[in-house]
Amino acid sequence: MDVDAAIRTAMESGGFSVPAPNQKIFKEQCAFCFEDPHGPDGLYINLRNYHAFCKQHAVIYANHTNYNLWVQFESTKVAVDEQRSDGEPTTKMTKLTIDAEPKYEFEDKYSVVIHPEYDNKFSNVQGIPEIVDTIKTINESTSAERLALLTSTNNGWDNEIKLITRHANLEQSDEGKVLALSGWNCEVEDCGLSENLWLNLTDGAIRCGRSQFLANGEKTRGNGHMQDYYNATRFPLVVKLGTISSNLESIDVFSYEEDDAVIDPNIVKHLMHFGLDPEKMEKTAKSTLEMELDMNEKWEWARCTEDGAMLEPIFGPGYTGLINTGSSCYMNSVLQALIQVDSFRKRYSDQALQTMLKCPIEMLHNDFNAQFAKVIHAMLSGDYSSEADPTHNHIKPLQFKRVAAGSHPEFSTAKQQDVEEYIRFLFENVSKQNQNEDIDPTNSLRFQTWNRFEDNASGKVRYTEQEEVILRLPLPEGIMKPTEKENHFTVDMTDAVQACFSKQFVEGYKSPITGEPKGANNTLSMKTFPDYLILQASKFAYTMEGVQKKLDVEMEVSETLDLSAFRGHGKREDEELLPKDSAPPADAPPEIPANVRAVAGDLMIMGFQENQSIRAAYFSNGNAEVATNWLMEHLEEPDIDAPFVMPTGTPSARGEIDPNLVDSIVEMGFSRHQATYALKQVPTVAEAVEWLFTNLDSIPEESAAATGTSSDAPEASVTESASKKSFTDGSEKYQLIGIITHMGSRPDSGHYVAHMLKDGKWVLFNDEKVALSQDPPIKLAYIYLYKRVD
């Protein structure tokens, strides 16, 4: 075969384009799955668009596009003493890596392949300079995957984007210092600290960091010797020992000169200079969030992760572990739950290949549906859960996390998040991204409720329909039974379900019919019953100071539920409806709410003037502590003493919302987003509930409100969006099939794990750890997943 002629023919048929100076070259992972260049066949880089595929998907992609020219990239880790001393082909390129004994290197081999003859590999292509130059460019380039990681890494603590350090090309000393992979100590005489240690990347000096206050009064140990060392040497770049691992995103790098946490794009090279290979190291430094766990939480942690038990690993389709990419356990737990749902499996696994081939290749890596399909299909394939290959038993859904989060101010960070909030956010995105598809997989979990609002003075009622994806189970004090352990309670799930659908009194409601302030009652009922039902145990409450605390509660769970008693039917014939518009006339002066006047009175007792006090109470939603802080911050404003007039429009300048008021509305069946939004319009619970009944359709969707983003395209209203969604309905009986459990003091800290009932056995999914469960912590769960049974 004339190799050069065959390659030229493939090039001229449209299979080749010269890589542009800023060409993104993908070479770390298959575009359609999670195979990498270290596998048996490596990756195939398409020479038309420089995207990489495993062999299976390269064949499929070439058949689909007719782009038939590839460079096969194989990267093999080989011990130095196993190398041949001569006879290396000129096209084989190596990257020497320093490690503890024995030394090894990665052998990167490049061959040209023409579809469909993948077994014919051409290494000697010196007669085609364009191909030689292209292979050189591929070898020397920083992969597109790596560039995406560097440019989008968020600082998990302050929600600011990290900058790439100006010291990326740091000059390192040539003294030959090689460090052990563990067992370090501060090198300052008479210090010897073995924790809170930092490595100077210029000369390899190890010094302790500063002592810092943590939560609950704890402090890290440290004498600030690295700061002293910088002051003496001006060597700027340091890395925290104990944070070094193969997850490069989690490595702590700090620049003293730039006075900030930074990204070092050459961190691997800089660490290898001192013999530290991230692939050989594990994260050992205890995080601040972990230090927040008290003894009770440690007990909870052990219960939920089944720590100490000899758990049997389990392998096969649906048992794929997910690597934690930085406080992503909340996302991992949700994904493990969603692969139990038929509609998600059908949409994102059965249709995975169709979804990815349909997406333009240049958009694939940032396409929501394509990345979702890639992850779900991999989880269900069994390709990454094999007892025969324990090193290949998990995937890292890093790109999915970025794409799914988008620009959301919380989910795009490396911070821990509330799994309930993430479920709502993710489902909303799934619905948006599938508006024009045959399947919206969230429809099987989405349901409608009735809200029956009764004016106690007139007896008239108002019904509103509401869409939900999670049924929140309140835990009022009346159903919580104390145990011998201090501040520890048990709750029967049937009591929590009953509390969810019981009447909720709305204090302070003034009848639009009689004008009497006799209050109102709000009652929730189910209009539709979904195929799968998610329940949330309301374990988190706010103190009077507005601090969120976790209740120490165990729930006696009903593994089978019959909710038929809670099906609603809308307006009865003998009921009379409240008028649709029961608001006061437009020209009527708005009254100052009673709770605002009460807080203003407290402020006046403290010595503040009347108008100052009313203004502070109003803009603080009737919260005394917030009002005091607000007043101290605004006392110098020129109009602080001007006569206060209640605004007639939307009070967009309102201050903090009292979380206890939000909770009061949430207990009536509204979402936290709806409750918060309503309290920004009106100051009291009674007014907010009334406002919600008449304005529910005007509330913007939560993700738009959170990100503050806009688009040239007109946004669909809530009513329009709801009209495009469908709701399944059927039997009211359910069987428990999964739980998500939280360990920690707040939902946005700590750790999440999932337990799923698969083939009659409970299975623990703790990030990449997947094993048969011996004692699933059903009583401690935060989220419950039920499936309809006939």
C-alpha positions in Angstrom: 0.0 0.0 0.0 1.2 3.5 -0.8 0.8 5.0 2.6 1.4 8.6 1.6 -1.1 8.3 -1.3 -3.8 6.8 0.9 -3.3 9.6 3.5 -3.3 12.3 0.8 -6.5 10.9 -0.6 -8.2 11.0 2.8 -6.9 14.6 3.3 -8.2 15.8 0.0 -11.6 14.2 0.6 -12.3 16.7 3.3 -11.0 14.7 6.3 -8.2 17.2 7.2 -7.9 20.8 8.2 -4.7 22.5 9.4 -5.0 23.3 13.1 -5.5 27.0 13.7 -3.1 28.8 16.1 -5.8 28.9 18.7 -7.2 25.4 17.8 -8.9 23.6 20.7 -7.5 20.0 20.7 -9.3 17.5 22.7 -7.1 14.6 23.8 -8.0 13.5 27.3 -11.4 11.9 27.0 -13.8 10.5 24.3 -16.4 13.1 23.3 -19.2 10.4 23.7 -18.0 8.5 26.8 -15.3 8.5 29.5 -12.5 6.5 27.8 -9.1 8.1 27.9 -5.7 7.7 26.1 -4.5 5.2 28.7 -7.0 2.5 27.6 -6.2 -0.5 25.3 -6.7 1.5 22.0 -6.1 5.0 23.3 -8.1 7.8 21.7 -8.6 8.8 18.1 -8.3 12.5 17.3 -10.2 13.5 14.3 -8.0 15.6 12.0 -11.0 17.6 10.7 -12.1 19.1 14.0 -9.6 17.8 16.6 -12.2 16.1 18.8 -11.3 12.8 20.4 -13.2 9.5 20.4 -12.6 6.0 21.6 -12.4 3.3 18.9 -16.1 2.4 19.1 -17.3 5.9 18.8 -14.7 6.9 16.2 -16.2 4.3 13.9 -19.7 5.6 14.6 -18.7 9.3 14.1 -16.8 8.6 10.9 -19.7 6.7 9.5 -22.0 9.6 10.5 -19.8 12.5 9.1 -17.5 10.9 6.5 -14.5 12.5 8.4 -12.2 9.5 8.0 -8.7 10.7 8.9 -7.5 10.1 12.5 -4.4 10.3 14.7 -4.5 7.5 17.3 -3.1 8.8 20.6 -1.9 6.1 23.0 -0.4 7.0 26.4 1.2 4.2 28.4 2.8 4.4 31.8 6.0 2.3 31.7 8.7 1.7 34.4 12.1 3.0 33.3 13.8 -0.3 33.6 11.2 -1.9 31.3 12.1 0.4 28.4 14.0 -0.7 25.3 17.3 1.1 24.9 17.1 1.4 21.2 14.9 1.1 18.2 12.4 3.7 19.2 10.3 5.0 16.2 10.8 8.7 15.4 7.1 9.3 15.9 7.1 8.1 19.5 7.3 11.1 21.9 7.8 10.7 25.7 7.3 12.9 28.7 9.7 12.0 31.6 8.0 11.9 34.9 9.9 11.8 38.3 8.4 9.7 41.0 9.4 7.8 44.1 11.1 4.5 43.3 10.7 3.1 40.7 11.0 5.9 38.1 8.6 5.7 35.2 7.6 7.6 32.1 4.5 8.1 30.0 5.1 6.9 26.5 2.9 8.9 24.1 2.6 7.2 20.8 0.9 8.8 17.7 -0.2 6.9 14.6 -2.2 7.9 11.6 -5.3 5.8 10.9 -7.8 5.9 8.0 -11.4 4.8 8.6 -12.5 2.0 8.5 -9.0 0.3 8.6 -8.3 0.9 12.2 -5.8 -1.9 12.5 -3.5 -0.3 9.9 -1.5 2.2 11.9 1.0 4.5 10.1 3.8 5.8 12.2 6.2 6.8 9.5 4.6 9.8 7.9 7.7 11.9 7.3 6.7 12.3 3.6 3.7 14.4 4.6 4.9 17.5 6.4 1.4 18.7 7.2 0.7 15.6 9.2 4.1 15.7 10.9 3.4 19.3 12.0 -0.1 18.4 13.1 1.1 15.6 15.3 3.7 17.9 16.8 1.0 20.5 17.5 -1.2 17.8 19.1 1.6 16.6 21.3 2.7 20.1 22.5 -0.7 21.6 23.0 -2.5 21.9 26.3 -5.6 19.9 25.9 -9.0 21.7 25.5 -10.3 19.8 28.5 -7.4 21.1 30.6 -7.9 24.7 29.4 -11.6 24.5 30.3 -10.7 23.3 33.8 -8.2 26.2 34.3 -10.5 29.0 33.0 -13.6 28.0 34.8 -12.3 26.9 38.2 -14.2 28.8 40.9 -12.9 29.6 44.4 -15.2 27.5 46.5 -15.0 29.7 49.5 -15.6 33.2 48.1 -17.4 32.5 44.9 -14.9 34.5 42.9 -13.2 33.3 39.8 -9.6 32.3 40.4 -7.0 34.1 38.2 -4.2 32.3 36.5 -1.0 33.3 38.3 1.5 35.5 36.6 4.1 33.0 37.9 3.0 30.1 35.7 6.6 29.9 34.3 8.2 30.1 37.7 12.0 29.4 37.8 12.6 26.5 40.1 15.9 25.8 41.9 18.2 23.1 40.5 19.4 21.8 43.8 17.8 18.4 43.2 15.5 18.4 46.3 13.2 15.4 46.2 10.3 15.2 48.7 8.6 12.2 50.2 4.9 11.7 49.3 3.9 12.1 53.0 5.2 12.6 56.5 6.2 16.3 56.1 7.1 18.7 58.9 7.8 22.4 59.1 11.5 22.8 58.5 11.9 25.7 60.9 14.0 24.7 63.9 12.0 24.0 67.0 8.7 24.2 65.1 8.2 20.7 63.6 4.4 21.2 62.9 3.0 18.3 60.8 -0.2 20.0 59.8 -1.2 23.2 57.9 2.0 22.9 55.9 2.8 24.7 52.7 5.4 24.0 50.0 7.3 26.8 48.3 7.4 25.9 44.6 10.6 27.8 44.0 13.0 25.9 46.2 10.9 23.2 47.9 11.0 24.7 51.4 8.2 23.5 53.7 6.8 25.9 56.3 3.7 26.0 58.4 0.9 28.5 57.6 -0.8 31.0 59.8 -3.2 29.9 62.6 -6.7 30.7 61.5 -10.1 30.7 63.3 -12.5 28.1 62.1 -16.2 27.5 63.0 -17.3 26.9 66.6 -14.2 28.6 68.0 -11.7 26.0 66.6 -8.3 27.2 65.3 -5.8 25.6 62.9 -2.3 25.2 64.3 0.3 27.3 62.6 3.1 29.8 63.3 3.1 31.7 60.1 6.6 30.5 59.0 5.7 30.4 55.3 4.8 34.1 55.4 8.1 34.8 57.1 9.9 32.8 54.5 8.2 34.8 51.7 9.2 38.0 53.4 12.8 36.9 53.5 13.1 35.3 50.0 10.2 36.9 47.9 9.6 33.4 46.5 5.9 33.9 45.6 4.1 30.7 44.9 3.1 28.1 47.5 0.9 25.0 47.5 -0.8 23.5 50.5 0.4 20.0 51.3 -2.4 17.6 52.0 -4.5 19.1 49.2 -2.5 17.5 46.4 -4.2 14.7 44.5 -5.2 13.7 41.0 -8.1 16.1 41.3 -6.0 19.1 40.2 -9.0 21.4 40.7 -8.8 20.9 44.5 -5.1 21.7 44.9 -4.7 24.9 47.0 -2.2 27.3 45.3 -1.5 30.7 46.8 0.5 33.6 45.5 1.9 35.9 48.1 2.8 38.5 45.5 -0.7 38.5 44.1 -2.2 38.0 47.6 -4.8 35.5 46.4 -5.6 31.9 45.7 -4.6 31.3 42.1 -4.5 28.7 39.3 -1.1 27.4 38.3 -1.5 25.9 34.9 1.9 24.1 35.3 1.2 22.8 38.8 1.9 19.2 37.8 5.3 20.2 36.4 6.1 22.3 39.4 5.3 19.5 41.8 7.1 16.9 39.8 10.2 19.0 40.1 10.3 18.0 43.7 9.2 14.4 43.1 5.5 14.9 44.0 3.2 13.2 41.6 -0.5 14.1 42.1 -1.5 10.8 40.6 0.2 9.1 43.5 -1.1 11.3 46.2 -4.4 11.6 48.1 -6.1 14.5 49.8 -5.4 14.4 53.5 -5.8 17.9 54.9 -9.0 18.2 56.9 -11.4 20.8 55.4 -13.1 23.6 57.4 -16.4 22.0 56.7 -15.3 18.7 58.1 -14.1 20.5 61.3 -17.6 21.8 61.8 -18.8 18.3 62.6 -19.4 17.8 66.3 -19.6 14.5 68.0 -23.2 13.9 67.1 -22.5 14.7 63.5 -19.6 12.2 63.5 -22.0 9.6 64.8 -24.4 10.6 62.0 -21.6 10.4 59.5 -20.7 6.8 60.6 -24.4 5.8 60.4 -25.0 7.2 56.9 -21.8 6.0 55.3 -21.8 2.7 57.2 -18.3 3.5 58.3 -16.5 0.6 59.9 -18.6 -2.1 58.2 -17.0 -4.5 55.9 -19.1 -3.7 52.8 -19.1 -5.9 49.7 -18.4 -4.0 46.5 -20.9 -4.5 43.7 -20.3 -4.1 40.0 -22.2 -3.9 36.7 -24.6 -1.6 34.9 -26.1 1.0 37.3 -23.3 0.5 39.9 -20.9 3.1 38.6 -19.2 5.3 41.2 -18.9 9.1 40.6 -15.7 10.9 41.6 -16.2 13.9 43.9 -14.9 16.9 41.9 -15.0 19.3 44.8 -18.0 19.2 47.2 -20.0 17.6 44.4 -21.5 14.8 46.5 -24.9 16.5 46.4 -24.9 16.2 42.6 -23.5 12.7 42.6 -26.3 11.5 45.0 -29.0 13.1 42.8 -27.6 11.4 39.6 -27.6 8.0 41.4 -31.2 8.6 42.3 -32.2 9.7 38.8 -30.9 6.5 37.1 -33.6 4.7 39.0 -36.3 6.7 37.2 -37.5 5.1 33.9 -38.1 8.4 32.1 -34.5 9.6 32.8 -33.1 6.2 31.6 -35.1 6.4 28.4 -34.3 10.0 27.6 -30.6 10.1 28.5 -29.4 6.5 28.1 -31.6 4.8 25.5 -31.3 8.0 23.3 -27.8 8.9 24.3 -26.1 8.2 21.0 -28.9 9.9 19.0 -28.7 12.9 21.3 -24.9 13.3 20.9 -24.8 12.7 17.1 -27.6 15.2 16.7 -25.6 17.9 18.5 -23.0 19.9 16.4 -19.6 18.7 17.5 -18.4 22.3 18.3 -21.3 22.6 20.8 -21.1 19.1 22.2 -18.9 19.8 25.2 -21.2 22.6 26.4 -24.6 21.1 25.4 -26.8 20.3 28.4 -28.6 17.3 26.9 -25.4 15.8 25.4 -23.4 16.0 28.6 -26.4 14.6 30.6 -26.7 11.7 28.1 -22.9 11.1 28.3 -23.0 10.7 32.1 -26.3 8.7 32.4 -25.3 6.3 29.6 -21.9 5.7 31.2 -23.5 5.1 34.6 -25.8 2.5 33.1 -23.4 0.9 30.7 -21.4 -1.2 33.1 -18.2 -0.1 31.2 -16.9 1.7 34.3 -17.9 -0.9 36.9 -16.0 -4.0 36.5 -14.7 -6.4 39.1 -11.9 -7.4 36.7 -10.6 -3.8 36.4 -10.8 -2.1 39.8 -8.9 0.9 38.5 -11.6 1.7 36.0 -14.7 1.6 38.2 -15.8 5.2 38.3 -16.3 8.3 36.1 -15.6 11.9 36.8 -18.7 14.0 35.7 -16.8 17.3 35.8 -18.0 18.7 32.5 -21.6 17.8 33.3 -21.3 19.7 36.6 -20.1 22.8 34.8 -22.6 22.7 32.0 -25.6 21.9 34.3 -24.7 24.7 36.7 -24.1 27.3 34.0 -23.7 30.7 35.5 -25.7 30.0 38.7 -24.0 31.9 41.5 -24.0 28.8 43.8 -24.1 25.6 41.8 -21.2 26.8 39.6 -18.9 27.0 42.6 -17.0 24.3 44.5 -19.1 24.9 47.6 -21.4 22.3 49.1 -25.1 22.9 48.2 -28.5 21.9 49.5 -29.5 18.8 47.5 -33.2 19.8 47.6 -32.4 23.1 45.9 -30.3 21.4 43.4 -33.0 19.0 42.4 -35.4 21.9 41.8 -32.7 23.7 39.8 -31.8 20.6 37.7 -35.4 19.7 37.0 -36.1 23.2 35.8 -33.1 23.0 33.4 -34.1 19.6 32.2 -37.6 20.9 31.3 -36.2 23.9 29.5 -33.8 21.8 27.5 -36.5 19.3 26.5 -39.3 21.7 25.5 -39.0 20.6 21.8 -38.2 16.9 22.5 -40.5 14.0 22.7 -39.7 13.3 26.3 -39.4 15.6 29.3 -38.2 13.1 31.9 -39.2 15.3 34.8 -42.9 14.8 33.9 -42.9 11.5 35.7 -41.8 13.2 38.9 -43.8 16.5 38.5 -47.2 16.8 40.2 -49.9 19.4 40.9 -51.5 20.4 44.2 -54.6 22.2 45.2 -54.3 25.1 47.6 -57.7 25.8 49.3 -57.7 29.2 51.0 -60.7 30.0 53.2 -61.6 33.4 54.6 -62.7 32.7 58.2 -64.9 35.8 58.4 -67.0 35.1 55.3 -66.5 31.4 54.7 -65.7 32.1 51.1 -62.8 30.2 49.4 -60.2 30.4 46.7 -58.6 27.5 44.9 -55.3 27.7 43.1 -53.3 25.0 41.3 -49.6 24.7 41.9 -46.9 22.7 40.2 -44.3 20.8 42.4 -41.5 18.3 42.1 -40.9 17.7 45.8 -43.4 17.2 48.6 -42.1 18.8 51.7 -42.9 17.0 55.0 -43.1 19.5 57.9 -41.8 18.5 61.4 -43.9 20.6 63.8 -43.1 20.3 67.5 -46.4 18.5 68.2 -45.4 15.4 66.3 -41.7 15.2 67.5 -41.2 12.8 70.3 -38.2 13.3 72.6 -35.8 10.5 73.4 -33.4 9.9 76.2 -30.7 11.7 74.2 -30.8 15.5 74.7 -32.4 17.4 71.9 -33.0 14.2 70.0 -36.4 13.3 68.6 -38.3 10.7 66.7 -41.1 11.3 64.2 -43.5 9.0 62.5 -43.7 9.6 58.8 -47.5 9.1 58.8 -47.7 12.0 61.3 -45.5 14.2 59.0 -47.6 13.4 56.0 -50.7 14.3 57.9 -49.2 17.6 59.0 -48.3 18.4 55.4 -52.0 18.2 54.4 -53.5 19.7 57.6 -55.1 23.1 57.8 -52.6 26.0 58.3 -53.9 29.1 60.0 -53.0 32.4 58.4 -53.0 34.9 61.3 -53.8 38.6 60.6 -55.7 38.0 57.4 -58.4 40.7 57.0 -61.5 39.6 55.1 -62.1 41.5 51.9 -65.8 40.8 52.4 -66.4 41.9 56.0 -63.2 43.7 56.8 -62.8 41.6 59.9 -59.3 40.4 60.8 -60.3 36.8 61.7 -57.6 35.2 59.7 -57.8 32.4 57.2 -57.1 28.7 56.7 -55.0 27.2 54.0 -55.2 23.5 53.1 -53.0 21.6 50.7 -54.1 18.5 48.7 -52.9 16.5 45.8 -54.4 17.1 42.3 -52.2 14.6 40.5 -50.0 11.7 41.7 -46.7 11.2 39.7 -45.1 8.0 38.7 -42.2 8.8 41.1 -42.7 10.9 44.3 -39.8 12.8 46.0 -40.4 13.6 49.7 -38.2 16.0 51.7 -37.9 15.8 55.5 -37.8 19.3 56.8 -34.9 18.8 59.1 -33.6 22.3 58.9 -35.1 25.2 60.8 -34.1 28.8 61.5 -33.5 30.1 65.0 -35.0 33.5 66.1 -31.6 34.9 65.2 -32.0 33.7 61.6 -29.4 31.0 61.9 -30.1 27.7 60.1 -29.8 24.6 62.4 -30.4 21.0 61.7 -32.9 19.1 63.9 -31.6 15.9 65.4 -34.5 13.8 64.2 -35.0 10.1 63.3 -38.1 9.3 61.2 -40.0 6.1 61.5 -40.4 5.6 57.7 -43.3 4.0 55.9 -41.6 2.0 53.1 -45.1 1.8 51.5 -47.4 4.8 51.3 -51.0 5.2 50.6 -51.9 8.8 49.9 -55.4 8.3 48.6 -56.9 10.2 51.6 -55.1 13.4 50.4 -56.4 13.6 46.8 -58.2 16.9 46.3 -61.1 17.7 44.0 -61.2 21.4 43.7 -64.3 23.6 44.4 -67.4 21.9 45.8 -70.8 22.9 44.7 -71.8 24.3 48.1 -68.7 26.6 48.3 -68.7 30.3 47.3 -65.6 31.8 45.8 -63.8 34.9 47.1 -63.7 37.6 44.5 -60.7 37.3 42.2 -59.5 40.9 42.9 -59.9 41.5 46.6 -57.2 44.1 46.8 -58.1 47.6 48.2 -58.9 50.4 45.7 -55.9 51.8 43.8 -56.4 55.2 45.4 -56.6 53.9 49.0 -53.6 54.8 51.1 -51.8 51.6 52.0 -51.8 50.8 55.7 -48.6 50.2 57.6 -48.7 46.5 58.7 -49.1 45.7 62.4 -45.8 43.8 62.6 -43.9 46.8 61.1 -45.5 49.1 63.6 -44.6 46.7 66.5 -41.0 46.6 65.5 -40.9 50.3 65.0 -42.3 50.7 68.5 -39.4 48.7 69.9 -36.9 50.8 68.0 -38.5 54.0 69.4 -38.2 52.6 72.9 -34.4 52.3 72.1 -34.4 56.1 71.4 -34.8 56.2 67.6 -37.2 58.7 65.9 -40.6 57.5 64.7 -40.0 57.9 60.9 -36.6 56.3 61.2 -38.1 53.4 63.1 -41.0 52.8 60.7 -38.7 53.0 57.7 -36.2 50.5 59.2 -38.9 48.1 60.2 -40.5 48.2 56.8 -37.3 47.6 54.8 -36.4 44.8 57.2 -39.7 42.9 56.8 -40.6 43.4 60.4 -37.5 41.7 61.8 -36.3 43.5 64.9 -32.6 42.4 64.7 -32.4 43.2 60.9 -34.2 46.5 61.4 -31.7 47.6 64.1 -28.7 46.7 61.8 -30.5 48.5 58.8 -31.0 51.6 60.9 -27.4 51.8 62.0 -26.2 51.5 58.4 -28.6 54.2 57.1 -28.7 56.8 59.9 -26.6 59.3 57.8 -28.9 59.3 54.9 -30.5 62.7 54.3 -34.2 61.4 54.1 -34.0 59.1 57.1 -36.2 61.5 59.1 -38.7 62.3 56.3 -42.3 61.3 56.9 -42.6 57.6 55.9 -45.2 56.8 53.2 -46.0 53.1 52.5 -44.9 52.4 48.9 -47.7 51.5 46.5 -45.5 49.7 44.0 -43.3 46.7 44.3 -40.8 47.3 47.1 -37.8 46.2 45.2 -35.5 47.8 47.8 -36.7 45.7 50.6 -33.9 44.3 52.8 -33.3 40.8 54.2 -36.2 38.4 54.4 -36.9 36.9 57.7 -36.3 33.1 57.1 -38.9 32.3 59.8 -41.5 34.1 57.8 -40.4 32.2 54.7 -40.8 28.9 56.6 -44.3 29.9 57.7 -45.4 30.2 54.1 -43.5 27.1 52.9 -45.4 25.1 55.5 -48.6 26.0 53.6 -47.4 24.3 50.5 -45.5 27.0 48.6 -41.9 26.8 47.5 -39.2 28.7 49.3 -38.6 30.7 46.1 -42.3 31.7 45.9 -42.4 32.6 49.6 -39.3 34.7 49.4 -40.5 36.5 46.3 -43.9 37.2 47.9 -42.3 38.6 51.0 -40.4 41.0 48.8 -43.7 42.4 47.6 -45.6 42.6 50.9 -44.3 42.5 54.5 -46.5 40.0 56.4 -47.2 36.3 56.1 -51.0 37.0 55.7 -50.4 39.5 52.9 -47.8 37.3 51.2 -50.2 34.3 51.2 -53.0 36.5 49.8 -50.5 38.0 47.2 -49.5 34.4 46.1 -53.1 33.3 45.5 -53.6 36.2 43.1 -50.2 36.6 41.6 -48.7 33.1 41.4 -48.4 33.1 37.6 -46.3 36.3 37.6 -43.4 34.9 39.7 -40.3 34.5 37.5 -38.7 31.1 37.4 -36.1 30.4 40.1 -33.0 30.0 37.9 -33.6 33.3 36.1 -34.1 35.1 39.4 -30.9 33.5 40.8 -28.6 34.2 37.9 -30.0 37.6 36.9 -29.4 36.5 33.3 -31.4 37.6 30.3 -31.8 36.7 26.7 -32.8 38.3 23.5 -35.5 35.8 23.3 -38.7 36.5 25.3 -39.0 34.5 28.4 -42.0 32.2 28.7 -44.2 33.1 31.6 -44.9 30.6 34.4 -48.3 29.9 32.9 -46.9 29.4 29.5 -44.2 27.1 30.8 -46.6 25.1 32.8 -49.0 24.7 29.9 -46.2 22.9 28.0 -45.6 20.4 30.8 -47.7 17.3 31.4 -48.4 15.5 34.6 -48.8 11.8 35.1 -51.6 10.6 37.4 -52.7 7.2 38.7 -52.6 5.2 41.9 -51.9 7.0 45.1 -49.8 4.0 46.5 -46.0 4.1 46.6 -43.0 2.0 47.4 -39.7 3.4 48.8 -36.8 2.8 46.3 -34.1 5.3 47.4 -32.9 7.8 49.9 -30.4 10.7 50.0 -28.9 11.3 53.4 -27.1 14.4 54.7 -24.4 14.6 57.3 -23.5 17.9 58.8 -25.0 20.9 60.6 -26.4 22.8 57.5 -27.7 21.6 54.1 -25.0 23.6 52.3 -22.1 22.0 54.2 -21.2 18.5 55.3 -21.6 15.5 53.0 -24.3 13.6 51.0 -24.6 9.9 50.2 -27.3 7.9 48.4 -28.8 4.5 49.1 -30.8 2.9 46.4 -33.0 -0.3 46.4 -31.8 -2.3 43.4 -32.9 -5.8 42.6 -34.2 -6.2 46.1 -31.0 -5.1 47.8 -30.0 -1.7 49.3 -26.8 -0.3 47.7 -24.6 2.5 49.1 -23.4 5.2 46.7 -20.8 7.3 48.4 -19.2 9.1 45.5 -16.9 6.6 43.9 -17.6 4.0 46.5 -20.4 1.5 45.6 -21.2 -1.4 47.8 -24.0 -3.5 49.2 -25.5 -1.8 52.2 -25.8 -3.7 55.5 -27.8 -1.1 57.4 -29.3 1.7 55.2 -29.9 4.8 57.4 -33.5 5.2 56.3 -34.5 6.9 59.5 -31.9 9.6 58.9 -32.6 10.5 55.3 -33.2 14.0 54.0 -34.7 13.0 50.6 -36.9 10.0 50.0 -37.7 8.6 46.5 -40.8 6.6 46.1 -42.1 4.7 43.0 -45.8 4.2 42.2 -47.2 0.7 42.7 -50.5 -0.5 41.4 
